[in-house]
Amino acid sequence: MKDLLEQNGKITGYLTGFSVYSQLGLTTQLSSIIQIGTNDVRKNITRGMYKIRFIKQPNKITKENVFMLCILDGKEIF
């Protein structure tokens, strides 16, 4: 999935949703849907058994702020 998160060495997206919520200890659910936050609008795709959904992120995505964006995305589930 690195090709969906990075282009030419620049971060263009980040994992969000249940996969990150699980890493943060906010849920124990496993999902077949992978969500990626990105500044661009993209169509949903399927890779193997996983459905990949793209979430529009209006904030600039950098290596330094990906963790904070994940925290902010996590706030939405409460």
Number of C-alpha atoms within 10 A of each C-alpha: 9 9 10 15 16 13 11 7 7 11 17 20 27 24 22 25 20 21 18 20 21 15 10 13 8 13 12 12 9 10 13 12 15 18 21 22 25 23 15 13 11 12 9 12 12 11 8 7 8 12 14 18 18 22 21 14 17 10 11 12 18 14 11 8 12 18 15 10 20 18 15 12 16 17 10 8 10 5
